[in-house]
Amino acid sequence: MNQRNYHCPKCGNRKADIDQIRTTGAGFTKYFNIQNRRFTAVSCTQCGYTEFYKGGPSSGASNVLDFLTN
């Protein structure tokens, strides 16, 4: 999503903060706290309304580092 085209569906604001988050999945990844799911979070700077967009899978190297540093 291009920040220039953002339009908050709740308050109509046109400014947003964009960030990345990582979460665990189910089963093995949850048990070992391996954060292998990536999402882009788009948050309205005025009211805080946030939408999450699914990203691609995390790289193998970041999964290994996450597992080792837990």
Secondary structure in CASP SS format (residue, H / E / C, confidence):
PFRMAT SS
TARGET T0000
AUTHOR 0000-0000-0000
METHOD secondary structure of the structure
MODEL  1
M C 1.00
N C 1.00
Q H 1.00
R H 1.00
N H 1.00
Y C 1.00
H C 1.00
C C 1.00
P C 1.00
K C 1.00
C C 1.00
G C 1.00
N C 1.00
R C 1.00
K C 1.00
A E 1.00
D E 1.00
I E 1.00
D E 1.00
Q E 1.00
I E 1.00
R E 1.00
T E 1.00
T C 1.00
G C 1.00
A C 1.00
G C 1.00
F H 1.00
T H 1.00
K H 1.00
Y H 1.00
F C 1.00
N C 1.00
I C 1.00
Q C 1.00
N C 1.00
R E 1.00
R E 1.00
F E 1.00
T E 1.00
A E 1.00
V E 1.00
S E 1.00
C E 1.00
T C 1.00
Q C 1.00
C C 1.00
G C 1.00
Y C 1.00
T E 1.00
E E 1.00
F E 1.00
Y E 1.00
K E 1.00
G C 1.00
G C 1.00
P C 1.00
S C 1.00
S C 1.00
G H 1.00
A H 1.00
S H 1.00
N H 1.00
V H 1.00
L H 1.00
D H 1.00
F H 1.00
L H 1.00
T H 1.00
N C 1.00
END
